[in-house]
Amino acid sequence: MKTKGSAPVEILRRFDIFSGCDDRLLKKLSNLGTPVRIEAGGALTREGKQGREFYLIVEGDAEVRHEGVAIATLNPGGFFGEMSLIDGLPRSADVVATTPMELLVFDPREFASLLNDYPSVSKRILRTMTLRLRAAQGER
């Protein structure tokens, strides 16, 4: 269920990908994304389906499942959904809410703005993706 409005600056400060952003930049970023609430058990992404959203977790937890097997837990301050928006391929995993969640959801245009207009945010997203890849390969 979507809610109206955009994210306040205070919420954006909670996310590592926005660390180092000054108040002026956070104010600009606060105009992106749509707050959304979802109940426990709600599917956020489906493996093999086209991805059209990038998610920031404000509150609650989710489980990442690949081929039906739980492979990761996502918590507040985390994000997901970036891979399909970057490479245009179908989702690589299911993501299911394990608790009620509050999210900020970015459409493809807003996500492109994050990557193109805010290089420091783009670098943090890419760094997190790299760390996830290394973890999946068993590296540290």
Sequence and secondary structure as in RCSB ss.txt:
>XXXX:A:sequence
MKTKGSAPVEILRRFDIFSGCDDRLLKKLSNLGTPVRIEAGGALTREGKQGREFYLIVEGDAEVRHEGVAIATLN
PGGFFGEMSLIDGLPRSADVVATTPMELLVFDPREFASLLNDYPSVSKRILRTMTLRLRAAQGER
>XXXX:A:secstr
 B SS   HHHHTT GGGTT  HHHHHHHTTSSEEEEE TT EEE TTS    EEEEEES EEEEETTEEEEEE 
TT EE HHHHHH    SSEEEESS EEEEEE HHHHHHHHHH HHHHHHHHHHHHHHHHHHTT  
